[in-house]
Amino acid sequence: MTEKNLRVDQVAPYFDIGGVFISARPYGSGHINDTFLAEFDGAPRRRYIFQRINHRIFKMPEKLMENIERVLSHLAKIDGNGSSRRHMTLIREKSGANFHLDKDGNYWRAYVFVEGARTYEVLETPRQAYEAAKAFGRFQRQLASLGGERLHETIPDFHNTPKRFDTLRKMIEKDPCNRAKIAREQIDFVMSRAQIVPRLEELRRKGAIPEIITHNDTKINNVMLDEDTGEGVCVIDLDTVMPGISLYDFGDMVRTSGASSAEDERDLSKVRMRLDVFDSLAKGYLEGTGGSLNKVEMQNMPFSGKLITLEIGIRFLTDFLEGDVYFKTKREGHNLDRCKVQFKLVESIERQEEQMMKMVAGC
């Protein structure tokens, strides 16, 4: 058992979980937090997700957990407390807290594991795209009725593309790791598209696109699909649920679900936007949101896919130049490989953007 798994063993007794801890293993492919699937012996045996929150990235863990608790409590009221597969179920500490702070200053949380459902790194069928988009759209629509104060911004300006662009420019000037020369082609790619960077933020500022509560990280592996029926069951990874705009969520769905390859594919000839998947995403999302999008939002759905893909590429490129300090990497140049995939996908969307607009209109 690894040191990290042993730490799960050490923190588990603090949570209000019946049964005896048996084992834990790393789970999922997240870039930020450390996630483990833990099994407990009881009547019956049950599994739980334990996560060590990366408080270097999420600098306000208490406020982050306050957001998550509010969101999950609201969803439980809508879905019913017994519908544990429709939303995540947070396990409290025995003290009543919604997280555990260990002796080393690490923040831990636990959830009931959603059984009978799974996530995908790359979608296999258009129907999966439809179900995932429908689940994200439903999630967004349900949170529209969340009352009370505005949710905390767990990462301020998370999808503010102009600020991401400015950060990249500053990093290019600093070039702390002497890597700019390696990424010259990718840098030029971004700079040649500078004119599209502010579009969504300008529409938001003018009020043409309303601020709502969004997930902000709608990768395909952040929604669980039923193993038998394929239905979109549960939206997960709620760290970035906060105020945003609908097109942040739809754009990231296009980026992650519409892509024909993994996010770090080295063979760029495999990277393209799949139009059949985009069509399914648009249909599922519009059904899930239940007619809540306005005309401007719908008109910019294809564009949002292009811009958010460019933005994530900017983030990968910035992290590469800075020395890989944000995203977890598994090999030399991993973030640059990710960046190249994003920019190849942007080119594919640009070639097909008119067709994508016709598909949205057809919905």
N, C-alpha and C positions, 0 to 999 in steps of 0.2 A: 504494500500500500504506500502511495507517495506521501510526501509531507503535506501537500494540499489536501489529500483525502483524509489524512489524520486530523487535519484542522477541522474538517467537516464533522468528524467524530467528536471533536472537542466542543464545537459550538452547538451541535444538535440538542444536547440536554437542556439548553436554555429555552428552546421553543416548545410551545404547547402541542406536542405530538405524542399520541399514544403509541405504545409498542417500544421495542428495543432496536437500536441502531444495528444494522447488519453490515452494510457496505456503501461505498460511494465511488463514483467514477466520473471523470470529466465528460461533459455533455454539450452537444451543439458546436457551432462554429463561429460564435460571436467574437468580434474584434476587441471588445472593451472589457467586459466583466469576466470573472472566473465563475463558470457554471458547472454544477455537479448534479447528477441524478443519484439520489440516496434511497435505499430500501430499508424499511423497518419491519420487524417481525411483530405481528399483532393478529387480531382477528377481524378481518383478514389481513394478509400482508399488504402493505401500502408503500407507494413510492412518492417522493417529494423532490422538488427542485430547490437546491440551495445555491445562492449566489453571493459572491463576495463583490461588493460594489467597488468599482474603480473610482475612489474619491479624488484621484489626481485629475480625472476628466470631469466627474460630477462633483463639483466643489461644495455643493450644499446637500449632502445626503439626507439630512432631516427633512428639508423642504421637498426633495425629490420623493421621499416616502410619503409625505403628506399628500402630494399630488396623487400618487398611486392609490393610497387608501381612499381618497375622495372619489376617484374614478371608479374603483372596483365596488365601492359601496353603492354608488349610483347605478352601475350596471346590474348589481344584485337586486336592486329594487325593481328594475325593469324586467329582467329575465326571470326573477324569482330566485330566492336563496338556494333552492334545490337544483337549479340548473347549472351545476358546477362546470359543465363542459362548455358552456356558452361564454364564460368569462373566467379569468384566473381567480383563484381563491388564496388570499394572503393568510399565512399562519403567523399569529402573534407570538411574541415572547411570553413566557409564563408571568412576567411582570406586567404584561399588558402593552408593552411597547411594540411598534410595528417593525422593528429591526433589532439586531443585537450588535453591540460594540464590543469587540474582543479585546484582550489585554494588550494587543499590538496596535490598537487603534483602527482596526479594519471593521467596516460595516457589513453585516450579513443580513440576508432576508431569506424567507422560505415560502414556497407555494405548494399547494397540492398539485401533483403531476396529473396532466390531462391524459387519461388512458384512452386507448382506441383511436388515437389521432396521431398524425405525424407532420413534419415539415419537409420541405423540399429545397435543395440548393438551386436547382435549375428545373423549371417546370417541364413536364413531359407532354402535356396535352393542352389545347386551348380551353377545354372545359375546366381544368384546374385554375387557369388564369381567371376565368369567369367567377368561379367560386371564391377565390382569394380576394378579388376586387369587390365582390358583393359583401364579403365579411368586413373588409376595411370600410366600405361605404356605410354599412349598417352601424359599425362602431362609431363612425363620425356622426351619423344622424342621431344615435342614442345620446351622445354626449352634448348635443345641441341644447338639451334641456337641463344640463347641470347648472344648478344655481350657485349662489354665493360669490365669493371674491374670485377675481381672475386667478387662474392657475399660475404657479411660479414658473418662470422661465429657467429650466434646469441647465440649459446651455444657451445663454443669450445670443440672439442673431444666428441661430443654428442653420437656418436656410436663407439667410440674407446674402444672396449671391454677390451683390456689389461689395460687401465687406469681405467675403471670401476672396474675391478678386484682388482687393486692395492688400489683403494679408499676403497673397501670393507675390504681388509685385514687390512688397517690402522684403520678402524672403529671398527673392531673386537678387535684389540689391545686396543683401547681407551675405548670401551664399555661404553660410557657416561651415558647411562640410565640403565645399568646393565641388559641388555636384551639378551646378547649373550647366556646365559645358556638356555633361552627359545627357541632359534633358532639353537641349536647345530646340529640337524639333517639336517637343510637346509644349514648350514655352511659347514658341511662335504660333502654334495652333490656337492657344488661348487668346493671345493678343490680337489675332486676326478676327476674333469674334467678340471683341470688347463691346461692340455696339448693342448686342442683345442682352448683356448682363443685367441692366437695371429694369427690364421690362415689367416683371411681375411685382417688384417692390414699388414701382411707380403706380401701377394699377391699384395696389393695396393702399398706398398713401392717398390716392384720389378718391378712395371709397368705392371704386368700381368692382372690387373684389372684397367681400367682407372678411373680417377676422372671426375665426371660429376656433374650436378646440380640435387639434389634429394630432395624429400619431407621430408624424415627422420622420419615421424610419420604416417605411412600408415595404421592406424587402420581402420577397416571397417566403423566406424562412421565418418571418415574424407572424405568420398565420398558420394555424394547424388545420389540416384537412382530415375528415373522418376516413379511417382506413378502409371501411366497407363501402360507404356511399359516395365518398369523395367530396362531401359537402364541407364548405368552410365553417369551421366550428368555433375556434377561439383565437382572438388576436392576442399576441404575447409581446414581451419586451416593451414595457410601458415607460421606460426612463425618459423618453423625449416627448411624452404626451404633454402638450402645453399649447398656448395660443399660436395660431398659424393661419394659413389659408389652404383651401381645399386642394389647390393645384400643387402644393408641396407633396401631398400624399399621392395624388394621382401620378404626378411626374416621377416619383420614385418607384411606383409600381411599374410604370412603363420601362424605366431603366433596368429594374431587376428581373421582372417577369418576361418582358418582351425580348430580352437579350437571348441570343441563341447559344450562348456559351457561359461558362463560369466567369466570375468577376475577375479572376486572375489568369485567364487563358493566355498562353504564350503564342499560340498559333492564331494570329489575327485574321487569317482567312476564314476562320470559323465564326467570326463576330458579325452579327447583323441584327436588325430589328425585324422580328417576325410579325408580319401584318395580320395574320390570322389570330395571333395572340393579342395584338393590340385591339382588334375588333372585339374580342371576348372581354378584355379588360374594360373597355369603354361601356359595353353592355352591362357587365356585372356591377361596375361602380355606379352607374346611373340608376340601376335598379336598387342597389343598396342604399344610396343616398335619398331615394324616394322623391325625386323631383325638387330637391332643395337647391340645386345649382342655378345660378342666373345665366343670362345669355353670354356675358363676358367670360365667365368661368368655362362654359362649354366651348366657346370659340378658341380658348387657349389651351385646351387639353393636349393636343399634339405638341404644341410649343413647350408646354411644361415638361414633357418627357425629354425634349432636347435640352432645355435649360438645366433641369436638375441633373441630368447625366453629365453635362459640362461642369456643373458645380461640384459634383462628387469627384470628377476627374481633377478639378482644381485642388480639392482637398487632399487627394492622394499625392498629387504633384508637390504640394506645399509640404506635406509630411516627409516625402522623400528628400526634398532639399534641406529640411531641418534636421534630418538624421533619424527618421522613423521613430518619432516620440509619441505619436497618438495611436495609430492603428497597429495591432499586433502583426508582426511579420514572421515568415517561416523560412525565408531565404534572402540572399543578397538581391537587392533591386526589386523586391516584392511589390512595394508601393508604386514603383515606376511601371511595372507590368500591369498593375491594376489601372493606373492612369491611362495607359495605351489602349486598354480595352474600352474604357469610357469614351475616349475620343474617337475610336473607330465606330462606336455605336452612335455617337453624335452625327458622324458623316452619313451613316445609314439612314438615320431619321431625316436628315436634311434632304436626301434623295427621294424620300417617300412621304414627306410631310403633307403634300397636297392630297394624296390618297387617304392618309390618316384623317384629314379634315372631312373628307367625304364620308368616311365611316362614322364619325361622330354625328354628322348631320343625319345619317341614316338611322341612328339610334333614337 
